Amino acid sequence: MTRLSRRAVLAASVLALAAACGVPSATPAAADSPTRGGTLSIILNPDPVTLTPVANVAQPTQLVAGNVFDGLVSYDFDLTPRPQLAERWEVAPDGLTLTFHLRRGVKWHDGQPFTAADVKWSLENVWKTIHPRNKALFENVSSVETPDENTVVLKFSKPSLPIFSVLNGVGAPILPKHLYEGTDILNNPYNNKPVGTGPFVFKEWRKGEYVLLERNPDYWDAGKPYLDKLVFRIIPDAASRAAAIEKGEVQYAPFNPVPFRDVERLKALPQLKVETRGYEWLSPVLYFDFNVDTPYLKDARVRQAIAHAVDKEALAKVVWFGYGKPAVSPVPSTLAAFHDPSVPKYPFDPKKAEALLDEAGFKRGPDGTRFTLTHDFLPYGDDYRRTGEFLKQALKRVGIEVTIRAQDSAAFIKRVYADRDFDISSSYNAAFPDPQIGVVREYWSGWLGTKTPWTNGSGYRNPEVDRLIEHAAVSGDAAARAADFRAFQQIVQGDVPTLPLLELKFFTVHAANLKGAVEQGDQVYSSLRNAWLDGGAAKGN
């Protein structure tokens, strides 16, 4: 089988992807024989809002769900799709028919058989309607046929090239039709006690304390998983997380679990390892959303002034300790086929910021203050709080006072995406392997009014941007799509409703004796079915 490079996957058509990926790829044999049994303790921060990635695709939800739900495919480190629930697939020569051949004998955790009907129902009722990353991607699916229980045939009115980048368990979650059909999907109780086909079965969620998963004894991948239990521990305090990791009370901790100042110290300990692989599928970008409906921020000159007031180089070095680099565009440089480095830029220039604020009519008052803004930061740890403090100091220098507000995840999501009761919010979005998946949701006006998390928090409306996004979604020409995205970047970086700050580089801290925990490019949102503890398994929960 010919394996595609990551860049090739990004630019390839569905037909090329199918040709490259329709045959299972070999998994390297482990150097040691896995030890069975034991409990793996995992950091989960913050407490999830839900456990099923239907309309809420927050980081904690996906971290748990990736172990409960299998997808049609998973991804190698170079982001080549490899078979999971789909054993193989074919694309018709015209690119308008995609056929998946499903793995036989797979069962849901409640014992019911997994069939093509589950995939069809999930696509029609979740992926095309309420999933925040997939609505546009699957819009061109005109029909879904299930000629038998193990075959799913997608018919397209127009090609949809990015589809093969979202088919893992959290990218395109397959839900059990027999538990969801005819219900209010968003309020179905199984969202918080999920039933999947994955290697681990949901057992308990004690909010604020832990989520417990147990080994699926009927998992289709014979002999796996090796671990008996996964315990996702909610530990809000960063110092407590670092102590738990150092003492061996936690063996797996993804998404920058400890303050950056502790990383080098922990890295030097023989019982621990720091790993930056496993995030390749994400391509995360830290950004500020400006609420363009507020009196001050509706003027593009004010947004541009704020962009000039923020020293991204200092933010990367001082706040993020080098685990990130200044972002040029909302499409990160890791997406080389789409990234446009020639977009309008806002170099650190406080004098330029002051001039723009004066020009917009917001002069300094007698106390030196122009106006006051609120800032709501993503409640995922100290890195985001310190980013908020950095913004406060940066804007104070140009006469803007900032009030920082902290809250839990549920309150943050409601305030920013439902109530829109904020001025500036800071968060990160994963760009994923194609801008259509993770980037355009921040700018497409079609999400306005839906209250969907991590979609167009700024309230931005631009008909030309909408046109470019919608054209790229239905184009079967990779070069034309790249051109659309370059034009898109030029416009949005001029309007700057959202300010890209840093291309982030996440890290995971794990026990040195934890083997098989990082084996693919979507690892942090995939399962730990291959993970095992060498030299003795942790016990208890």
Residue pairs with C-beta under 8 A, 6 or more apart in sequence:
1 20
1 23
1 25
2 20
3 20
3 25
3 76
3 78
3 80
4 12
4 16
4 17
4 20
4 21
4 78
4 80
5 78
6 78
6 79
6 280
6 433
7 336
7 337
8 16
9 17
9 78
9 79
9 80
9 164
9 165
9 433
10 79
10 165
10 335
10 336
10 337
10 338
10 433
10 434
11 337
11 478
11 482
12 20
12 161
12 478
13 95
13 159
13 161
13 476
13 478
14 91
14 95
14 98
14 159
14 160
14 161
14 163
14 164
15 91
15 93
15 95
17 81
17 91
17 164
18 89
18 90
18 91
18 98
18 164
19 91
20 80
21 73
21 80
21 81
21 82
21 89
21 164
22 88
22 89
22 90
23 88
24 82
24 83
24 87
24 88
25 76
25 80
25 82
27 519
30 515
30 516
32 515
32 534
34 226
34 515
34 516
34 530
34 532
35 226
35 532
35 533
35 534
35 535
35 536
35 537
36 226
36 532
37 226
37 227
37 228
37 537
38 227
38 228
38 229
38 532
38 533
38 536
38 537
38 538
38 539
39 227
39 228
39 229
39 230
39 231
39 537
39 538
39 539
39 540
39 541
40 227
40 229
40 230
40 231
40 251
40 252
40 514
40 528
40 531
40 533
40 538
41 231
41 233
41 244
41 249
41 250
41 251
41 252
41 538
41 541
42 63
42 230
42 231
42 232
42 233
42 250
42 251
42 252
42 253
42 254
43 232
43 233
43 235
43 241
43 244
43 245
43 250
43 252
43 253
43 254
43 257
44 60
44 63
44 64
44 210
44 211
44 232
44 233
44 234
45 60
45 234
45 235
45 236
45 241
45 255
45 257
45 380
45 381
46 60
46 234
46 236
46 379
46 380
46 408
46 409
47 60
47 207
47 208
47 234
47 408
47 409
48 58
48 60
48 61
48 64
48 211
48 409
49 56
49 58
49 60
49 61
49 409
49 410
49 413
50 56
50 61
50 191
50 192
51 61
51 64
51 65
51 68
51 191
51 192
51 193
51 194
51 202
51 205
51 211
52 61
52 65
52 69
52 173
52 175
52 190
52 191
52 192
52 194
53 61
53 62
53 65
53 69
53 131
53 170
53 173
54 126
54 130
54 131
54 173
54 175
54 185
54 186
54 191
55 130
55 131
55 132
55 186
55 452
55 453
56 413
56 453
57 131
57 132
57 133
57 170
57 453
57 454
58 409
58 413
58 453
58 454
59 255
59 380
60 409
62 170
62 525
63 232
63 254
63 255
63 524
63 525
64 211
64 213
64 232
65 169
65 170
65 173
65 194
65 196
65 525
66 168
66 169
66 170
66 198
66 522
66 524
66 525
66 526
66 527
67 198
67 199
67 200
67 213
67 230
67 527
67 528
67 529
68 109
68 169
68 194
68 195
68 196
68 198
68 200
68 201
68 202
68 213
69 169
69 170
69 173
69 174
69 194
69 196
69 197
69 198
70 84
70 85
70 106
70 169
70 174
70 196
70 197
70 198
70 199
70 527
71 84
71 85
71 167
71 168
71 169
71 170
71 171
71 172
71 173
71 174
72 84
72 85
72 86
72 100
72 119
72 167
72 168
72 172
72 174
73 81
73 82
73 83
73 84
73 86
73 164
73 167
73 168
74 81
74 82
74 84
74 168
74 169
74 520
74 522
74 526
75 81
75 82
75 168
75 280
75 281
75 520
75 521
75 522
75 526
76 82
76 520
76 521
77 277
77 280
77 520
77 521
78 280
78 521
79 165
79 280
79 281
79 433
79 521
81 164
81 167
82 520
83 103
84 103
84 168
84 169
85 102
85 103
85 106
85 114
85 174
85 197
86 100
86 101
86 102
86 103
86 167
87 101
87 102
87 103
88 101
89 98
89 99
89 100
89 101
90 98
90 99
91 97
91 98
91 99
92 98
95 156
95 159
95 476
96 155
96 156
96 157
96 158
96 159
97 153
97 154
97 155
97 156
98 153
98 154
98 156
98 163
99 151
99 152
99 153
99 154
100 119
100 151
100 152
100 153
100 154
101 150
101 151
102 114
102 115
102 116
102 119
102 149
102 150
102 151
102 152
103 150
103 220
104 150
105 220
106 113
106 114
106 197
106 220
107 113
107 114
107 197
107 218
107 220
108 114
108 176
108 178
108 195
108 196
108 197
109 195
109 196
109 197
109 201
109 202
109 216
110 176
110 179
110 195
111 218
112 176
112 178
113 149
114 174
114 176
114 197
115 146
115 149
115 150
116 146
116 148
116 149
116 150
116 151
116 152
117 146
117 149
117 177
118 174
118 175
118 176
118 177
119 144
119 146
119 152
119 174
120 144
120 146
120 152
121 175
121 177
121 180
121 181
122 172
122 173
122 174
122 175
122 177
123 138
123 141
123 144
123 154
123 172
124 144
125 180
125 181
125 185
126 134
126 173
126 175
126 185
127 134
127 135
127 137
127 138
127 172
128 134
128 135
128 138
128 139
128 141
129 135
130 185
130 186
130 452
131 172
131 173
132 441
132 447
132 452
132 453
132 454
132 455
133 166
133 171
133 432
133 437
133 438
133 441
134 166
134 171
134 172
135 446
136 436
136 440
136 444
136 446
136 469
136 470
136 473
137 160
137 162
137 163
137 166
137 436
137 437
137 473
138 160
138 163
139 160
139 473
139 474
140 156
140 157
140 158
140 159
140 160
140 473
140 474
141 154
141 155
141 156
141 157
141 160
142 155
142 156
142 157
143 154
143 155
144 152
144 153
144 154
144 155
145 152
145 153
145 155
146 152
146 153
147 153
158 474
158 475
158 476
159 474
159 475
159 476
160 473
160 474
161 434
161 475
161 476
161 478
161 481
162 433
162 434
162 436
162 437
165 171
165 432
165 433
165 434
165 437
166 172
166 432
166 437
168 281
168 522
168 525
168 526
169 196
169 198
169 525
169 526
169 527
170 525
171 432
171 437
171 522
171 525
174 197
175 190
176 190
176 195
176 196
179 188
179 190
179 195
180 188
180 190
192 205
193 202
193 205
194 202
195 202
196 202
197 220
198 216
198 219
198 527
198 529
199 215
199 216
199 219
199 221
199 224
199 225
199 527
199 528
199 529
200 213
200 214
200 215
200 216
200 225
200 230
200 527
200 528
200 529
201 213
201 214
201 215
201 216
202 211
202 212
202 213
203 212
203 213
203 214
204 210
204 211
204 212
205 211
205 212
206 212
208 234
209 233
209 234
210 231
210 232
210 233
210 234
210 541
211 231
211 232
211 234
212 229
212 230
212 231
212 232
212 541
213 229
213 230
213 231
213 232
214 228
214 229
214 230
215 225
215 227
215 228
215 229
216 225
219 225
219 529
221 529
224 529
224 530
225 527
225 528
225 529
225 530
225 531
226 516
226 529
226 530
226 531
226 532
227 528
227 531
227 532
227 533
227 537
228 537
229 541
230 528
231 541
233 244
233 250
235 241
235 244
235 250
238 258
238 259
238 381
238 382
239 259
241 250
241 253
241 257
241 258
242 257
242 258
242 259
242 262
242 266
244 250
245 253
245 257
245 258
245 266
245 272
245 509
246 266
246 269
246 272
248 271
248 511
248 538
251 510
251 511
251 514
251 533
251 538
252 508
252 510
252 511
252 514
252 517
252 528
252 531
253 508
253 509
253 510
254 278
254 506
254 508
254 524
255 380
255 506
255 508
255 524
256 323
256 381
256 383
256 506
256 507
257 381
257 508
257 509
258 266
258 509
259 382
259 383
260 320
260 321
260 323
260 383
261 321
263 274
263 321
263 507
263 509
266 272
266 274
266 509
267 273
267 274
270 512
271 511
271 512
271 513
272 509
272 510
272 511
272 512
273 509
273 510
273 511
273 512
274 507
274 508
274 509
275 507
275 508
275 509
275 510
275 518
276 505
276 506
276 507
276 508
277 518
277 523
278 508
278 518
278 520
278 521
278 522
278 523
278 524
279 505
279 506
279 523
279 524
280 521
280 522
281 430
281 432
281 433
281 521
281 522
281 525
282 430
282 431
282 432
282 506
282 522
282 524
282 525
283 332
283 334
283 335
283 430
283 431
283 432
283 433
283 438
283 503
284 428
284 429
284 430
284 431
284 503
284 504
284 506
285 327
285 330
285 332
285 428
285 429
285 430
285 431
285 500
285 501
285 502
285 503
285 504
286 320
286 324
286 327
286 387
286 426
286 427
286 428
286 500
286 501
286 502
286 503
286 504
287 327
287 330
287 426
287 427
287 428
287 429
287 442
287 498
287 499
287 500
287 501
288 306
288 310
288 391
288 424
288 425
288 426
288 498
288 499
288 501
289 416
289 424
289 425
289 426
289 427
289 442
289 457
289 458
289 497
289 498
290 297
290 303
290 306
290 423
290 424
290 458
290 496
290 497
290 498
290 499
291 297
291 420
291 422
291 423
291 424
291 425
291 457
291 458
291 459
292 298
292 303
292 458
292 459
292 460
292 497
293 420
293 459
294 423
296 302
296 362
296 371
296 373
296 423
297 303
297 373
297 423
297 424
299 360
300 494
300 495
300 496
301 356
301 357
301 359
301 360
302 356
302 357
302 360
302 362
303 495
303 496
303 497
303 499
304 346
304 356
304 496
305 352
305 353
305 354
305 356
305 357
305 360
305 398
306 353
306 395
306 400
306 424
306 499
307 346
307 496
307 499
308 346
308 347
308 348
308 349
308 350
308 352
308 353
308 356
309 348
309 350
309 353
309 394
309 395
309 397
309 398
309 400
310 346
310 348
310 390
310 391
310 394
310 499
310 501
311 348
311 394
312 326
312 327
312 348
312 501
312 502
313 326
313 348
314 348
314 390
315 326
315 387
315 390
315 501
315 502
316 322
316 324
316 325
316 326
316 502
318 390
319 383
319 386
319 387
319 390
320 383
320 502
320 504
323 504
323 505
323 506
323 507
324 502
324 503
324 504
324 505
325 502
325 503
325 505
326 501
326 502
326 503
327 500
327 501
327 502
327 503
328 339
328 341
328 343
328 345
328 500
329 339
329 340
329 341
329 343
329 489
329 493
329 500
330 431
330 435
330 439
330 442
330 443
330 489
330 492
330 493
330 498
330 500
331 338
331 339
331 340
331 431
331 435
331 439
331 485
331 489
332 339
332 431
332 503
333 339
333 341
333 503
334 431
334 503
335 431
335 433
335 434
335 435
337 478
337 482
338 434
338 435
338 481
338 482
338 485
338 486
339 489
340 485
340 486
340 489
340 490
342 490
343 489
343 490
343 493
344 490
344 493
344 494
344 496
345 493
346 496
346 499
350 397
350 398
353 398
354 398
354 399
357 363
357 370
357 398
357 399
357 400
362 370
362 371
362 399
363 370
364 370
364 399
368 399
369 399
369 400
369 401
370 398
370 399
370 400
371 400
371 401
372 400
372 401
372 402
372 403
373 395
373 400
373 401
373 402
373 403
373 423
373 424
374 402
374 403
374 404
374 405
374 422
374 423
374 424
375 388
375 391
375 392
375 402
375 403
375 404
375 405
375 422
375 423
375 424
375 425
375 426
376 405
376 407
376 412
376 415
376 416
376 422
376 424
376 425
376 426
377 384
377 385
377 387
377 388
377 404
377 406
377 425
377 426
377 427
378 384
378 412
378 425
378 426
378 427
378 428
379 406
379 407
379 408
379 409
379 412
380 409
384 426
384 427
385 404
385 406
387 426
387 501
388 402
388 404
388 426
389 404
391 402
391 424
391 426
392 402
392 404
395 401
395 402
396 402
402 424
405 422
407 415
412 425
413 453
415 421
415 422
416 422
416 425
416 427
416 457
417 451
417 452
417 453
417 454
417 455
417 457
418 451
420 459
425 457
426 501
427 454
427 457
428 504
429 438
429 439
429 441
429 442
429 454
430 438
431 437
431 438
431 439
432 438
435 472
435 485
435 488
436 469
436 472
436 473
440 469
440 472
440 488
441 447
441 454
441 455
441 456
442 454
442 455
442 456
442 457
442 458
442 460
442 498
443 456
443 458
443 460
443 462
443 465
443 469
443 488
443 492
443 497
443 498
444 455
444 456
444 465
444 466
444 469
444 470
445 456
445 460
445 461
445 462
445 465
445 466
446 466
447 455
447 456
448 456
448 459
448 461
457 498
458 497
458 498
459 497
460 492
460 495
460 497
460 498
462 491
462 492
462 495
464 491
465 488
465 491
465 492
468 484
468 485
468 487
468 488
468 491
469 484
469 488
471 484
472 480
472 481
472 484
472 485
472 488
475 481
475 484
492 498
506 524
508 518
508 524
510 517
510 518
511 533
513 533
513 534
513 535
513 536
514 531
514 532
514 533
514 534
515 531
515 532
515 533
515 534
516 528
516 530
516 531
516 532
517 523
517 528
517 530
517 531
519 530
520 526
